[in-house]
Amino acid sequence: MKFGGTSVADASRFKDVFNIVLGASRSDKGMPVIVLSAMTGVTNALIDCANTAANGNAAAALEKLETIKQRHYQVVTEIIPDSSQELLISALDVDFNRLSVLLQGIAYLGELSKRSLDAISGCGELLSSKIFSAYAISQEAPAVFLDARTVMITSDDYGKAVPNMKELTAKSKKEITPHLQKGKWVITQGFIGATADGVTTTLGRGGSDYTASLIGAAINADEIQIWTDVDGMMTADPRLIPDARPIATVTFQAASELAYFGAKVLHPLTIKPAVEKNIPVRIINTLNPTSPGTLIVERADNGETVCAIACKKGQTAIFIESAKMLMASGFLAQIFNIFARHETSIDLITTSEVSVSLTVDNTDKLPQIEEELKQLGDVSVMQDLAIIAVVGRNFRAESGIAARIFKALSSINVTMISHGASSINISLVVSNKDVEQAIKLLHAEFFALTAVRS
């Protein structure tokens, strides 16, 4: 059971989470592992402290840290019995004192390394899980606290560490499974891990979802639950489409596509460990726990060809035209090698006999890439674009889907289209300025009509 930042935003939310976990532990599903995010906004605030210190302003960084500290202590005074507050505050003081020393060191050096940033940004999860663990114990719940860094062994790629699944599985059998078998809750942290030498790492932003999925796979969980602030995966972003509705059931493959193309309710990597172990993933709303949410499974048939529409902004399109492509073998390999050398991944690609069009979202190495591509042909670049992904099922066997898409978007200029690479995704590239209108038109086409039919 993973609970996001909004689920532990304040004292009342901590109590809500406790009641949800208590209800789950009384079901027939066995004892839960609880993976907590930092309180909402805390990770960003810690990163702000680090950047402020790196700019040489230690006093301002420590002042901001004090604000974070008082926010946590306010929760402690509201939910922890007086007799237990001093012990918990002493434990939290250890973390805040360590943060203070780190910030002063960064300010002194005027340098913020990725390793230091991980040590600072990962503290929010430790703070929230220590508070929740103390609260659960004060309510006489059979809870134990586990430092995720003792089981989540990772590479030293700070900021985006790669977990060692073999190590995680072995350590989980020793550190997690025995507690569950004894009828205890295991309370731990998302987002953070450690190298084999014990140096703190992070899995990247949104990594708490990934943590839950990894641990779920390591212990062969019956179900992985992602508790968030929406009623599940939606047919579109509800901020753009007020009448977007939850998707009851969706496949692993479709959920992965939606997560990658902007469905922020789920971290894109979350699905992978669950798929490998065929463990269902359920997305549920902490603020509306009676809602069934969205169940993600290997196979699903909700009766609708199109299940959702997502978008990914900030795209750049690169167009390569060359007569050298004509009847030539190995030309695409040369293009891919250029992007590989510059460690830049490609999102979409379409080809004709003498041209290649592709999109990227990382433009750090674009000037170098563009210069090398010019050795192969004429190159042009378009920026400020977005990918719209229409995701569903069995598109290759359904006629008329593309026709409906283009009919709906008759007033929108489509720069690229990718259809056929996947049987569940038709992707289109449009200007950033047109993406919101395009999504509204597509949602009306596929979901307003569905509502009428049903």
BELKA-V66509 format. One record per residue. OMEGA is omega in degrees with one decimal (none if undefined). D_LAST is the distance of its C-alpha to the last C-alpha in Angstrom with 1 decimal. Layout:
omega=OMEGA d_last=D_LAST
omega=OMEGA d_last=D_LAST
This chain:
omega=178.0 d_last=33.7
omega=178.7 d_last=34.0
omega=-178.3 d_last=33.9
omega=-175.1 d_last=33.9
omega=179.4 d_last=36.1
omega=178.7 d_last=34.0
omega=178.0 d_last=33.8
omega=-174.6 d_last=37.6
omega=-177.4 d_last=38.2
omega=-174.7 d_last=40.5
omega=-177.8 d_last=42.0
omega=179.1 d_last=39.0
omega=175.9 d_last=36.7
omega=179.4 d_last=39.3
omega=178.1 d_last=39.1
omega=179.4 d_last=35.3
omega=178.9 d_last=35.5
omega=-179.2 d_last=38.2
omega=177.2 d_last=36.1
omega=179.9 d_last=33.2
omega=179.3 d_last=35.7
omega=178.1 d_last=37.4
omega=180.0 d_last=34.3
omega=-177.6 d_last=33.6
omega=178.4 d_last=37.2
omega=177.6 d_last=37.0
omega=-179.3 d_last=34.1
omega=-176.8 d_last=34.8
omega=-178.2 d_last=34.1
omega=-178.0 d_last=37.8
omega=-176.2 d_last=39.4
omega=162.9 d_last=37.8
omega=-177.5 d_last=39.1
omega=179.4 d_last=38.4
omega=-175.6 d_last=38.4
omega=168.8 d_last=38.9
omega=170.4 d_last=38.7
omega=173.8 d_last=41.2
omega=-174.2 d_last=40.5
omega=178.6 d_last=38.4
omega=-174.2 d_last=40.6
omega=-179.6 d_last=43.5
omega=177.0 d_last=43.4
omega=-179.6 d_last=43.5
omega=177.7 d_last=46.2
omega=177.0 d_last=48.3
omega=176.7 d_last=48.0
omega=176.0 d_last=49.1
omega=-177.9 d_last=52.1
omega=-179.9 d_last=53.0
omega=177.5 d_last=52.8
omega=177.7 d_last=54.9
omega=-179.4 d_last=57.5
omega=176.5 d_last=57.6
omega=175.1 d_last=58.5
omega=-177.0 d_last=61.5
omega=-177.2 d_last=60.5
omega=-177.2 d_last=60.9
omega=179.9 d_last=61.2
omega=179.4 d_last=57.9
omega=-179.8 d_last=56.1
omega=176.3 d_last=57.6
omega=177.4 d_last=56.7
omega=177.6 d_last=53.0
omega=178.6 d_last=53.3
omega=176.5 d_last=54.7
omega=177.4 d_last=51.6
omega=-179.4 d_last=49.4
omega=-177.6 d_last=51.8
omega=176.9 d_last=51.8
omega=179.0 d_last=48.0
omega=-178.9 d_last=48.0
omega=175.7 d_last=51.0
omega=176.6 d_last=49.2
omega=179.9 d_last=46.5
omega=-177.7 d_last=49.3
omega=-177.1 d_last=51.0
omega=-173.3 d_last=47.8
omega=-177.1 d_last=46.6
omega=177.5 d_last=49.7
omega=-176.4 d_last=52.3
omega=-175.7 d_last=55.6
omega=-177.2 d_last=57.5
omega=-174.2 d_last=55.3
omega=-175.1 d_last=54.9
omega=-179.8 d_last=58.2
omega=179.8 d_last=57.6
omega=-179.6 d_last=54.1
omega=176.0 d_last=55.4
omega=178.5 d_last=58.3
omega=178.5 d_last=55.8
omega=178.5 d_last=53.8
omega=178.4 d_last=57.1
omega=179.8 d_last=57.8
omega=-178.3 d_last=54.7
omega=176.7 d_last=55.4
omega=177.9 d_last=59.1
omega=177.6 d_last=58.2
omega=179.8 d_last=55.8
omega=179.0 d_last=58.6
omega=179.0 d_last=61.1
omega=-178.6 d_last=58.7
omega=178.9 d_last=58.1
omega=177.3 d_last=61.8
omega=178.4 d_last=62.5
omega=179.5 d_last=60.0
omega=-179.3 d_last=61.5
omega=-179.2 d_last=65.0
omega=-175.6 d_last=64.1
omega=-176.8 d_last=61.9
omega=179.0 d_last=59.6
omega=178.7 d_last=56.2
omega=177.1 d_last=55.6
omega=178.4 d_last=52.2
omega=178.7 d_last=53.8
omega=-179.9 d_last=54.7
omega=176.1 d_last=51.3
omega=-179.2 d_last=49.6
omega=-178.9 d_last=52.1
omega=-173.2 d_last=51.1
omega=-179.5 d_last=47.4
omega=-176.4 d_last=46.7
omega=-177.3 d_last=48.4
omega=179.6 d_last=45.4
omega=177.6 d_last=43.8
omega=-178.8 d_last=47.1
omega=-177.2 d_last=47.5
omega=-178.0 d_last=44.1
omega=176.1 d_last=44.3
omega=178.4 d_last=47.8
omega=-178.3 d_last=46.8
omega=178.8 d_last=43.8
omega=179.0 d_last=46.0
omega=179.3 d_last=48.7
omega=-179.9 d_last=46.3
omega=179.3 d_last=44.8
omega=178.7 d_last=48.4
omega=177.9 d_last=49.3
omega=177.4 d_last=46.6
omega=173.3 d_last=48.1
omega=-179.6 d_last=45.3
omega=-170.8 d_last=46.5
omega=172.7 d_last=46.0
omega=179.6 d_last=48.0
omega=178.0 d_last=48.1
omega=173.5 d_last=48.0
omega=-175.1 d_last=49.0
omega=-177.1 d_last=46.5
omega=177.8 d_last=49.3
omega=179.9 d_last=51.0
omega=-176.6 d_last=48.2
omega=-179.8 d_last=46.4
omega=-172.9 d_last=49.1
omega=170.3 d_last=48.4
omega=178.5 d_last=50.1
omega=175.6 d_last=52.1
omega=-172.8 d_last=49.7
omega=-177.6 d_last=49.6
omega=178.8 d_last=46.5
omega=-174.5 d_last=44.4
omega=-179.7 d_last=46.1
omega=-179.4 d_last=45.0
omega=174.8 d_last=44.8
omega=-173.2 d_last=46.8
omega=179.7 d_last=44.5
omega=178.7 d_last=47.4
omega=-179.8 d_last=49.2
omega=-178.9 d_last=46.2
omega=-178.6 d_last=45.5
omega=-177.5 d_last=49.2
omega=178.5 d_last=49.6
omega=178.7 d_last=46.4
omega=-179.6 d_last=47.7
omega=-170.0 d_last=50.8
omega=-175.6 d_last=49.5
omega=-174.1 d_last=46.0
omega=180.0 d_last=45.6
omega=178.1 d_last=48.7
omega=179.3 d_last=47.5
omega=-179.6 d_last=44.1
omega=177.6 d_last=45.9
omega=177.4 d_last=48.0
omega=-178.9 d_last=45.0
omega=170.0 d_last=45.2
omega=172.8 d_last=42.7
omega=-177.2 d_last=43.6
omega=-176.6 d_last=43.1
omega=-173.2 d_last=43.4
omega=168.4 d_last=42.6
omega=166.7 d_last=40.2
omega=-172.4 d_last=41.3
omega=174.3 d_last=45.0
omega=178.0 d_last=47.1
omega=174.6 d_last=50.7
omega=177.6 d_last=52.9
omega=178.7 d_last=55.0
omega=176.5 d_last=57.8
omega=178.6 d_last=55.8
omega=-176.2 d_last=55.0
omega=175.4 d_last=51.8
omega=171.9 d_last=49.0
omega=-175.7 d_last=45.4
omega=-176.3 d_last=42.4
omega=-176.4 d_last=41.2
omega=-174.7 d_last=38.9
omega=-173.0 d_last=35.8
omega=178.6 d_last=37.8
omega=174.1 d_last=37.1
omega=-178.2 d_last=33.8
omega=177.3 d_last=35.9
omega=-178.1 d_last=38.4
omega=-179.4 d_last=35.9
omega=179.1 d_last=34.6
omega=179.7 d_last=38.2
omega=177.4 d_last=39.5
omega=178.4 d_last=36.5
omega=-176.7 d_last=37.4
omega=-177.2 d_last=41.1
omega=-178.1 d_last=40.8
omega=-179.5 d_last=38.1
omega=175.0 d_last=35.7
omega=-176.9 d_last=33.0
omega=173.9 d_last=30.5
omega=-178.1 d_last=30.9
omega=176.1 d_last=29.3
omega=-179.4 d_last=29.2
omega=-172.8 d_last=29.2
omega=-176.3 d_last=28.6
omega=174.8 d_last=27.5
omega=-174.2 d_last=23.7
omega=179.4 d_last=20.9
omega=173.0 d_last=20.8
omega=-173.6 d_last=20.1
omega=178.0 d_last=17.8
omega=174.5 d_last=15.8
omega=177.5 d_last=18.8
omega=-177.2 d_last=21.9
omega=175.9 d_last=21.0
omega=177.0 d_last=24.4
omega=-175.4 d_last=23.3
omega=-176.7 d_last=19.6
omega=-178.4 d_last=19.4
omega=172.9 d_last=15.6
omega=-176.0 d_last=15.6
omega=180.0 d_last=14.0
omega=174.3 d_last=15.5
omega=-175.4 d_last=14.9
omega=-177.1 d_last=15.0
omega=-179.7 d_last=17.0
omega=-179.2 d_last=18.8
omega=174.7 d_last=21.8
omega=-176.1 d_last=25.3
omega=-179.8 d_last=25.6
omega=179.5 d_last=22.5
omega=177.8 d_last=23.6
omega=178.2 d_last=27.1
omega=-178.9 d_last=26.0
omega=179.7 d_last=24.1
omega=-178.9 d_last=27.0
omega=-176.2 d_last=29.5
omega=164.7 d_last=27.8
omega=177.2 d_last=27.6
omega=-167.7 d_last=25.2
omega=179.7 d_last=28.0
omega=-176.2 d_last=26.5
omega=175.8 d_last=28.0
omega=-174.6 d_last=31.4
omega=-177.8 d_last=31.3
omega=-171.3 d_last=33.9
omega=-170.6 d_last=32.2
omega=-169.5 d_last=30.3
omega=-179.9 d_last=33.4
omega=179.4 d_last=35.3
omega=179.0 d_last=32.2
omega=-175.7 d_last=31.4
omega=178.9 d_last=35.0
omega=-178.5 d_last=34.9
omega=178.4 d_last=31.3
omega=178.6 d_last=30.8
omega=176.2 d_last=27.3
omega=180.0 d_last=26.9
omega=176.7 d_last=24.9
omega=-173.3 d_last=24.4
omega=-178.0 d_last=24.6
omega=177.5 d_last=25.3
omega=-177.8 d_last=28.8
omega=179.5 d_last=28.1
omega=-170.9 d_last=25.1
omega=178.2 d_last=26.1
omega=176.9 d_last=23.7
omega=-178.4 d_last=20.7
omega=180.0 d_last=19.8
omega=179.4 d_last=20.1
omega=177.1 d_last=19.6
omega=-179.3 d_last=21.1
omega=-174.1 d_last=22.8
omega=-178.7 d_last=23.9
omega=179.2 d_last=25.5
omega=179.1 d_last=22.5
omega=176.7 d_last=18.8
omega=-179.4 d_last=15.7
omega=175.3 d_last=12.5
omega=-178.1 d_last=10.8
omega=-179.8 d_last=10.8
omega=176.8 d_last=13.9
omega=-178.8 d_last=14.6
omega=-178.1 d_last=14.6
omega=177.8 d_last=16.8
omega=179.8 d_last=19.5
omega=179.1 d_last=23.0
omega=178.5 d_last=26.3
omega=-177.7 d_last=30.0
omega=176.6 d_last=32.5
omega=-178.7 d_last=36.2
omega=173.4 d_last=36.3
omega=179.0 d_last=39.3
omega=178.1 d_last=39.2
omega=-177.1 d_last=42.4
omega=179.5 d_last=43.1
omega=177.1 d_last=46.0
omega=-178.5 d_last=47.4
omega=174.9 d_last=50.2
omega=179.2 d_last=51.8
omega=-179.7 d_last=52.9
omega=-172.1 d_last=49.5
omega=177.8 d_last=50.1
omega=-176.6 d_last=50.5
omega=175.0 d_last=51.4
omega=176.4 d_last=50.6
omega=-177.0 d_last=50.4
omega=179.6 d_last=49.5
omega=178.7 d_last=46.1
omega=178.1 d_last=48.0
omega=178.5 d_last=50.4
omega=-178.3 d_last=47.6
omega=-179.9 d_last=46.0
omega=178.1 d_last=49.5
omega=179.7 d_last=50.0
omega=179.3 d_last=46.8
omega=-179.1 d_last=47.7
omega=-179.0 d_last=51.2
omega=174.4 d_last=49.9
omega=179.7 d_last=47.3
omega=-178.1 d_last=44.4
omega=-180.0 d_last=41.1
omega=178.3 d_last=39.0
omega=-179.5 d_last=35.2
omega=174.8 d_last=34.3
omega=172.7 d_last=36.5
omega=-177.3 d_last=36.4
omega=166.2 d_last=39.4
omega=-175.9 d_last=41.0
omega=-176.5 d_last=44.4
omega=-179.7 d_last=46.3
omega=176.5 d_last=44.1
omega=175.0 d_last=42.1
omega=179.8 d_last=39.7
omega=179.7 d_last=38.6
omega=174.8 d_last=37.6
omega=174.1 d_last=39.0
omega=176.9 d_last=38.5
omega=-176.2 d_last=42.0
omega=-177.9 d_last=44.6
omega=-176.9 d_last=47.6
omega=-175.4 d_last=49.3
omega=179.8 d_last=47.9
omega=179.5 d_last=51.4
omega=179.1 d_last=52.9
omega=-178.5 d_last=50.0
omega=-179.2 d_last=50.2
omega=179.7 d_last=54.0
omega=179.2 d_last=53.8
omega=-179.5 d_last=51.0
omega=175.6 d_last=53.3
omega=-177.9 d_last=55.6
omega=-177.4 d_last=53.0
omega=178.7 d_last=52.0
omega=-175.4 d_last=50.9
omega=172.1 d_last=48.6
omega=-174.1 d_last=46.5
omega=172.4 d_last=44.3
omega=-179.6 d_last=41.4
omega=-179.4 d_last=40.5
omega=179.7 d_last=38.0
omega=177.5 d_last=35.0
omega=173.0 d_last=31.7
omega=171.3 d_last=29.6
omega=179.9 d_last=25.8
omega=172.8 d_last=24.1
omega=-170.5 d_last=20.7
omega=180.0 d_last=20.0
omega=-177.7 d_last=17.8
omega=168.1 d_last=18.7
omega=-178.0 d_last=20.6
omega=-176.9 d_last=21.0
omega=-178.3 d_last=24.1
omega=-177.5 d_last=22.4
omega=176.1 d_last=19.6
omega=172.3 d_last=20.7
omega=-178.4 d_last=19.8
omega=-179.8 d_last=18.9
omega=179.5 d_last=22.3
omega=178.8 d_last=22.1
omega=178.7 d_last=18.9
omega=-177.0 d_last=20.7
omega=174.1 d_last=23.8
omega=179.5 d_last=22.3
omega=-175.8 d_last=20.7
omega=-177.2 d_last=24.1
omega=-179.8 d_last=26.3
omega=-177.2 d_last=28.1
omega=177.2 d_last=28.7
omega=178.8 d_last=31.6
omega=-175.9 d_last=30.7
omega=-179.8 d_last=33.9
omega=172.7 d_last=32.9
omega=176.4 d_last=30.1
omega=-177.4 d_last=30.0
omega=178.3 d_last=27.9
omega=177.5 d_last=28.8
omega=178.5 d_last=30.6
omega=177.9 d_last=27.6
omega=-177.6 d_last=24.7
omega=-174.4 d_last=22.4
omega=167.5 d_last=23.6
omega=-175.5 d_last=24.2
omega=-179.7 d_last=26.6
omega=177.4 d_last=27.9
omega=178.6 d_last=30.9
omega=177.0 d_last=31.0
omega=176.2 d_last=33.4
omega=-176.9 d_last=33.1
omega=-177.8 d_last=33.1
omega=-167.7 d_last=30.0
omega=-177.8 d_last=27.9
omega=178.4 d_last=26.1
omega=179.4 d_last=25.2
omega=179.9 d_last=24.1
omega=178.4 d_last=21.7
omega=-179.6 d_last=20.2
omega=-179.7 d_last=19.8
omega=179.8 d_last=18.2
omega=178.0 d_last=15.8
omega=-178.6 d_last=14.7
omega=-172.2 d_last=14.5
omega=-174.0 d_last=12.4
omega=173.3 d_last=10.3
omega=179.7 d_last=10.1
omega=178.1 d_last=8.7
omega=-179.5 d_last=6.1
omega=179.3 d_last=5.2
omega=-179.1 d_last=5.5
omega=-176.0 d_last=3.8
omega=none d_last=0.0
